[in-house]
Amino acid sequence: MSRRCELTGKGVQTGNNVSHANNKTRRRFLPNLNDVTLMSDALGRSFKFRVSAAAMRSVDHRGGLDNFLAKAKEADLSPAAAKVKKDIAAALAAA
């Protein structure tokens, strides 16, 4: 399973550990990923995603999964999230 947020695309970054003697060794900065279940109001069902803590705050700030996906870029979303976005847009268009 990749270490990438399904909603924002946030992934692993690299950098250096720097010792007191100024020795530099490579390291990885991992995103804070959590398995969460988010509810879609338009579809009336829930979806499981692996998202970062920052993405959770963004979803809450925008007022839920439907509003977040409406403004999200297609390139940042995982294939599963892109499918949910398309389904929500179709449901809202039909209503």
Chimera marker file (.cmm) of the C-alpha trace (Angstrom):
<marker_set name="trace">
<marker id="1" x="0.000" y="0.000" z="0.000" r="1" g="1" b="0" radius="0.5"/>
<marker id="2" x="1.491" y="3.319" z="-1.043" r="1" g="1" b="0" radius="0.5"/>
<marker id="3" x="2.085" y="6.071" z="1.482" r="1" g="1" b="0" radius="0.5"/>
<marker id="4" x="-0.041" y="8.631" z="-0.325" r="1" g="1" b="0" radius="0.5"/>
<marker id="5" x="-3.172" y="10.490" z="0.723" r="1" g="1" b="0" radius="0.5"/>
<marker id="6" x="-6.133" y="9.492" z="-1.467" r="1" g="1" b="0" radius="0.5"/>
<marker id="7" x="-7.732" y="12.953" z="-1.355" r="1" g="1" b="0" radius="0.5"/>
<marker id="8" x="-4.836" y="15.404" z="-1.547" r="1" g="1" b="0" radius="0.5"/>
<marker id="9" x="-2.025" y="13.359" z="-3.099" r="1" g="1" b="0" radius="0.5"/>
<marker id="10" x="0.344" y="14.203" z="-0.239" r="1" g="1" b="0" radius="0.5"/>
<marker id="11" x="3.184" y="11.652" z="-0.185" r="1" g="1" b="0" radius="0.5"/>
<marker id="12" x="6.613" y="10.867" z="1.198" r="1" g="1" b="0" radius="0.5"/>
<marker id="13" x="9.271" y="13.591" z="1.205" r="1" g="1" b="0" radius="0.5"/>
<marker id="14" x="13.013" y="13.106" z="1.633" r="1" g="1" b="0" radius="0.5"/>
<marker id="15" x="15.668" y="15.051" z="3.471" r="1" g="1" b="0" radius="0.5"/>
<marker id="16" x="18.698" y="14.699" z="5.698" r="1" g="1" b="0" radius="0.5"/>
<marker id="17" x="19.357" y="13.684" z="9.277" r="1" g="1" b="0" radius="0.5"/>
<marker id="18" x="21.995" y="16.131" z="10.457" r="1" g="1" b="0" radius="0.5"/>
<marker id="19" x="24.118" y="15.042" z="13.419" r="1" g="1" b="0" radius="0.5"/>
<marker id="20" x="25.855" y="17.282" z="15.945" r="1" g="1" b="0" radius="0.5"/>
<marker id="21" x="29.058" y="16.726" z="13.935" r="1" g="1" b="0" radius="0.5"/>
<marker id="22" x="27.152" y="17.934" z="10.829" r="1" g="1" b="0" radius="0.5"/>
<marker id="23" x="27.154" y="14.462" z="9.223" r="1" g="1" b="0" radius="0.5"/>
<marker id="24" x="24.272" y="14.117" z="6.785" r="1" g="1" b="0" radius="0.5"/>
<marker id="25" x="22.401" y="10.876" z="6.120" r="1" g="1" b="0" radius="0.5"/>
<marker id="26" x="19.270" y="10.518" z="4.021" r="1" g="1" b="0" radius="0.5"/>
<marker id="27" x="15.880" y="10.077" z="5.696" r="1" g="1" b="0" radius="0.5"/>
<marker id="28" x="12.194" y="10.000" z="4.798" r="1" g="1" b="0" radius="0.5"/>
<marker id="29" x="9.406" y="12.229" z="6.080" r="1" g="1" b="0" radius="0.5"/>
<marker id="30" x="6.205" y="10.147" z="6.063" r="1" g="1" b="0" radius="0.5"/>
<marker id="31" x="2.735" y="11.719" z="5.867" r="1" g="1" b="0" radius="0.5"/>
<marker id="32" x="0.366" y="11.262" z="8.808" r="1" g="1" b="0" radius="0.5"/>
<marker id="33" x="-2.052" y="8.808" z="7.155" r="1" g="1" b="0" radius="0.5"/>
<marker id="34" x="-5.166" y="7.391" z="8.800" r="1" g="1" b="0" radius="0.5"/>
<marker id="35" x="-7.850" y="4.970" z="7.632" r="1" g="1" b="0" radius="0.5"/>
<marker id="36" x="-11.167" y="6.825" z="7.861" r="1" g="1" b="0" radius="0.5"/>
<marker id="37" x="-14.759" y="6.343" z="6.766" r="1" g="1" b="0" radius="0.5"/>
<marker id="38" x="-16.338" y="9.446" z="5.246" r="1" g="1" b="0" radius="0.5"/>
<marker id="39" x="-20.068" y="9.854" z="4.623" r="1" g="1" b="0" radius="0.5"/>
<marker id="40" x="-21.457" y="11.244" z="1.367" r="1" g="1" b="0" radius="0.5"/>
<marker id="41" x="-24.711" y="13.165" z="1.824" r="1" g="1" b="0" radius="0.5"/>
<marker id="42" x="-25.566" y="13.125" z="-1.888" r="1" g="1" b="0" radius="0.5"/>
<marker id="43" x="-25.171" y="9.348" z="-2.260" r="1" g="1" b="0" radius="0.5"/>
<marker id="44" x="-26.324" y="8.415" z="1.247" r="1" g="1" b="0" radius="0.5"/>
<marker id="45" x="-23.483" y="5.996" z="1.905" r="1" g="1" b="0" radius="0.5"/>
<marker id="46" x="-19.997" y="5.930" z="3.371" r="1" g="1" b="0" radius="0.5"/>
<marker id="47" x="-16.598" y="5.390" z="1.770" r="1" g="1" b="0" radius="0.5"/>
<marker id="48" x="-13.306" y="4.204" z="3.256" r="1" g="1" b="0" radius="0.5"/>
<marker id="49" x="-10.201" y="6.228" z="2.405" r="1" g="1" b="0" radius="0.5"/>
<marker id="50" x="-6.608" y="6.467" z="3.598" r="1" g="1" b="0" radius="0.5"/>
<marker id="51" x="-6.125" y="10.192" z="4.126" r="1" g="1" b="0" radius="0.5"/>
<marker id="52" x="-3.708" y="12.542" z="5.855" r="1" g="1" b="0" radius="0.5"/>
<marker id="53" x="-4.635" y="14.461" z="8.996" r="1" g="1" b="0" radius="0.5"/>
<marker id="54" x="-4.379" y="17.697" z="6.985" r="1" g="1" b="0" radius="0.5"/>
<marker id="55" x="-6.913" y="16.348" z="4.473" r="1" g="1" b="0" radius="0.5"/>
<marker id="56" x="-9.302" y="15.505" z="7.324" r="1" g="1" b="0" radius="0.5"/>
<marker id="57" x="-9.140" y="19.120" z="8.488" r="1" g="1" b="0" radius="0.5"/>
<marker id="58" x="-9.777" y="20.298" z="4.922" r="1" g="1" b="0" radius="0.5"/>
<marker id="59" x="-12.811" y="18.015" z="4.560" r="1" g="1" b="0" radius="0.5"/>
<marker id="60" x="-14.245" y="19.365" z="7.831" r="1" g="1" b="0" radius="0.5"/>
<marker id="61" x="-13.479" y="22.953" z="6.824" r="1" g="1" b="0" radius="0.5"/>
<marker id="62" x="-15.270" y="22.640" z="3.468" r="1" g="1" b="0" radius="0.5"/>
<marker id="63" x="-18.334" y="21.048" z="5.049" r="1" g="1" b="0" radius="0.5"/>
<marker id="64" x="-18.032" y="17.364" z="4.231" r="1" g="1" b="0" radius="0.5"/>
<marker id="65" x="-16.854" y="14.932" z="1.601" r="1" g="1" b="0" radius="0.5"/>
<marker id="66" x="-19.224" y="16.155" z="-1.133" r="1" g="1" b="0" radius="0.5"/>
<marker id="67" x="-18.081" y="19.783" z="-0.944" r="1" g="1" b="0" radius="0.5"/>
<marker id="68" x="-14.409" y="18.779" z="-0.672" r="1" g="1" b="0" radius="0.5"/>
<marker id="69" x="-14.531" y="16.571" z="-3.777" r="1" g="1" b="0" radius="0.5"/>
<marker id="70" x="-16.442" y="19.223" z="-5.736" r="1" g="1" b="0" radius="0.5"/>
<marker id="71" x="-13.449" y="21.581" z="-5.419" r="1" g="1" b="0" radius="0.5"/>
<marker id="72" x="-10.686" y="18.939" z="-5.562" r="1" g="1" b="0" radius="0.5"/>
<marker id="73" x="-8.462" y="18.603" z="-8.622" r="1" g="1" b="0" radius="0.5"/>
<marker id="74" x="-8.840" y="15.339" z="-10.513" r="1" g="1" b="0" radius="0.5"/>
<marker id="75" x="-5.048" y="14.893" z="-10.711" r="1" g="1" b="0" radius="0.5"/>
<marker id="76" x="-4.650" y="14.866" z="-6.904" r="1" g="1" b="0" radius="0.5"/>
<marker id="77" x="-7.321" y="12.229" z="-6.268" r="1" g="1" b="0" radius="0.5"/>
<marker id="78" x="-6.791" y="8.475" z="-6.241" r="1" g="1" b="0" radius="0.5"/>
<marker id="79" x="-8.771" y="6.449" z="-8.806" r="1" g="1" b="0" radius="0.5"/>
<marker id="80" x="-11.272" y="5.406" z="-6.108" r="1" g="1" b="0" radius="0.5"/>
<marker id="81" x="-11.784" y="8.998" z="-4.956" r="1" g="1" b="0" radius="0.5"/>
<marker id="82" x="-12.143" y="10.192" z="-8.561" r="1" g="1" b="0" radius="0.5"/>
<marker id="83" x="-14.900" y="7.621" z="-9.115" r="1" g="1" b="0" radius="0.5"/>
<marker id="84" x="-16.699" y="8.812" z="-5.963" r="1" g="1" b="0" radius="0.5"/>
<marker id="85" x="-16.386" y="12.407" z="-7.191" r="1" g="1" b="0" radius="0.5"/>
<marker id="86" x="-17.951" y="11.462" z="-10.531" r="1" g="1" b="0" radius="0.5"/>
<marker id="87" x="-20.793" y="9.566" z="-8.802" r="1" g="1" b="0" radius="0.5"/>
<marker id="88" x="-21.525" y="12.528" z="-6.498" r="1" g="1" b="0" radius="0.5"/>
<marker id="89" x="-21.577" y="14.947" z="-9.435" r="1" g="1" b="0" radius="0.5"/>
<marker id="90" x="-24.009" y="12.661" z="-11.304" r="1" g="1" b="0" radius="0.5"/>
<marker id="91" x="-26.263" y="12.361" z="-8.249" r="1" g="1" b="0" radius="0.5"/>
<marker id="92" x="-26.335" y="16.117" z="-7.733" r="1" g="1" b="0" radius="0.5"/>
<marker id="93" x="-27.067" y="16.723" z="-11.414" r="1" g="1" b="0" radius="0.5"/>
<marker id="94" x="-29.977" y="14.269" z="-11.335" r="1" g="1" b="0" radius="0.5"/>
<marker id="95" x="-31.484" y="15.865" z="-8.221" r="1" g="1" b="0" radius="0.5"/>
<link id1="1" id2="2" r="1" g="1" b="0" radius="0.2"/>
<link id1="2" id2="3" r="1" g="1" b="0" radius="0.2"/>
<link id1="3" id2="4" r="1" g="1" b="0" radius="0.2"/>
<link id1="4" id2="5" r="1" g="1" b="0" radius="0.2"/>
<link id1="5" id2="6" r="1" g="1" b="0" radius="0.2"/>
<link id1="6" id2="7" r="1" g="1" b="0" radius="0.2"/>
<link id1="7" id2="8" r="1" g="1" b="0" radius="0.2"/>
<link id1="8" id2="9" r="1" g="1" b="0" radius="0.2"/>
<link id1="9" id2="10" r="1" g="1" b="0" radius="0.2"/>
<link id1="10" id2="11" r="1" g="1" b="0" radius="0.2"/>
<link id1="11" id2="12" r="1" g="1" b="0" radius="0.2"/>
<link id1="12" id2="13" r="1" g="1" b="0" radius="0.2"/>
<link id1="13" id2="14" r="1" g="1" b="0" radius="0.2"/>
<link id1="14" id2="15" r="1" g="1" b="0" radius="0.2"/>
<link id1="15" id2="16" r="1" g="1" b="0" radius="0.2"/>
<link id1="16" id2="17" r="1" g="1" b="0" radius="0.2"/>
<link id1="17" id2="18" r="1" g="1" b="0" radius="0.2"/>
<link id1="18" id2="19" r="1" g="1" b="0" radius="0.2"/>
<link id1="19" id2="20" r="1" g="1" b="0" radius="0.2"/>
<link id1="20" id2="21" r="1" g="1" b="0" radius="0.2"/>
<link id1="21" id2="22" r="1" g="1" b="0" radius="0.2"/>
<link id1="22" id2="23" r="1" g="1" b="0" radius="0.2"/>
<link id1="23" id2="24" r="1" g="1" b="0" radius="0.2"/>
<link id1="24" id2="25" r="1" g="1" b="0" radius="0.2"/>
<link id1="25" id2="26" r="1" g="1" b="0" radius="0.2"/>
<link id1="26" id2="27" r="1" g="1" b="0" radius="0.2"/>
<link id1="27" id2="28" r="1" g="1" b="0" radius="0.2"/>
<link id1="28" id2="29" r="1" g="1" b="0" radius="0.2"/>
<link id1="29" id2="30" r="1" g="1" b="0" radius="0.2"/>
<link id1="30" id2="31" r="1" g="1" b="0" radius="0.2"/>
<link id1="31" id2="32" r="1" g="1" b="0" radius="0.2"/>
<link id1="32" id2="33" r="1" g="1" b="0" radius="0.2"/>
<link id1="33" id2="34" r="1" g="1" b="0" radius="0.2"/>
<link id1="34" id2="35" r="1" g="1" b="0" radius="0.2"/>
<link id1="35" id2="36" r="1" g="1" b="0" radius="0.2"/>
<link id1="36" id2="37" r="1" g="1" b="0" radius="0.2"/>
<link id1="37" id2="38" r="1" g="1" b="0" radius="0.2"/>
<link id1="38" id2="39" r="1" g="1" b="0" radius="0.2"/>
<link id1="39" id2="40" r="1" g="1" b="0" radius="0.2"/>
<link id1="40" id2="41" r="1" g="1" b="0" radius="0.2"/>
<link id1="41" id2="42" r="1" g="1" b="0" radius="0.2"/>
<link id1="42" id2="43" r="1" g="1" b="0" radius="0.2"/>
<link id1="43" id2="44" r="1" g="1" b="0" radius="0.2"/>
<link id1="44" id2="45" r="1" g="1" b="0" radius="0.2"/>
<link id1="45" id2="46" r="1" g="1" b="0" radius="0.2"/>
<link id1="46" id2="47" r="1" g="1" b="0" radius="0.2"/>
<link id1="47" id2="48" r="1" g="1" b="0" radius="0.2"/>
<link id1="48" id2="49" r="1" g="1" b="0" radius="0.2"/>
<link id1="49" id2="50" r="1" g="1" b="0" radius="0.2"/>
<link id1="50" id2="51" r="1" g="1" b="0" radius="0.2"/>
<link id1="51" id2="52" r="1" g="1" b="0" radius="0.2"/>
<link id1="52" id2="53" r="1" g="1" b="0" radius="0.2"/>
<link id1="53" id2="54" r="1" g="1" b="0" radius="0.2"/>
<link id1="54" id2="55" r="1" g="1" b="0" radius="0.2"/>
<link id1="55" id2="56" r="1" g="1" b="0" radius="0.2"/>
<link id1="56" id2="57" r="1" g="1" b="0" radius="0.2"/>
<link id1="57" id2="58" r="1" g="1" b="0" radius="0.2"/>
<link id1="58" id2="59" r="1" g="1" b="0" radius="0.2"/>
<link id1="59" id2="60" r="1" g="1" b="0" radius="0.2"/>
<link id1="60" id2="61" r="1" g="1" b="0" radius="0.2"/>
<link id1="61" id2="62" r="1" g="1" b="0" radius="0.2"/>
<link id1="62" id2="63" r="1" g="1" b="0" radius="0.2"/>
<link id1="63" id2="64" r="1" g="1" b="0" radius="0.2"/>
<link id1="64" id2="65" r="1" g="1" b="0" radius="0.2"/>
<link id1="65" id2="66" r="1" g="1" b="0" radius="0.2"/>
<link id1="66" id2="67" r="1" g="1" b="0" radius="0.2"/>
<link id1="67" id2="68" r="1" g="1" b="0" radius="0.2"/>
<link id1="68" id2="69" r="1" g="1" b="0" radius="0.2"/>
<link id1="69" id2="70" r="1" g="1" b="0" radius="0.2"/>
<link id1="70" id2="71" r="1" g="1" b="0" radius="0.2"/>
<link id1="71" id2="72" r="1" g="1" b="0" radius="0.2"/>
<link id1="72" id2="73" r="1" g="1" b="0" radius="0.2"/>
<link id1="73" id2="74" r="1" g="1" b="0" radius="0.2"/>
<link id1="74" id2="75" r="1" g="1" b="0" radius="0.2"/>
<link id1="75" id2="76" r="1" g="1" b="0" radius="0.2"/>
<link id1="76" id2="77" r="1" g="1" b="0" radius="0.2"/>
<link id1="77" id2="78" r="1" g="1" b="0" radius="0.2"/>
<link id1="78" id2="79" r="1" g="1" b="0" radius="0.2"/>
<link id1="79" id2="80" r="1" g="1" b="0" radius="0.2"/>
<link id1="80" id2="81" r="1" g="1" b="0" radius="0.2"/>
<link id1="81" id2="82" r="1" g="1" b="0" radius="0.2"/>
<link id1="82" id2="83" r="1" g="1" b="0" radius="0.2"/>
<link id1="83" id2="84" r="1" g="1" b="0" radius="0.2"/>
<link id1="84" id2="85" r="1" g="1" b="0" radius="0.2"/>
<link id1="85" id2="86" r="1" g="1" b="0" radius="0.2"/>
<link id1="86" id2="87" r="1" g="1" b="0" radius="0.2"/>
<link id1="87" id2="88" r="1" g="1" b="0" radius="0.2"/>
<link id1="88" id2="89" r="1" g="1" b="0" radius="0.2"/>
<link id1="89" id2="90" r="1" g="1" b="0" radius="0.2"/>
<link id1="90" id2="91" r="1" g="1" b="0" radius="0.2"/>
<link id1="91" id2="92" r="1" g="1" b="0" radius="0.2"/>
<link id1="92" id2="93" r="1" g="1" b="0" radius="0.2"/>
<link id1="93" id2="94" r="1" g="1" b="0" radius="0.2"/>
<link id1="94" id2="95" r="1" g="1" b="0" radius="0.2"/>
</marker_set>
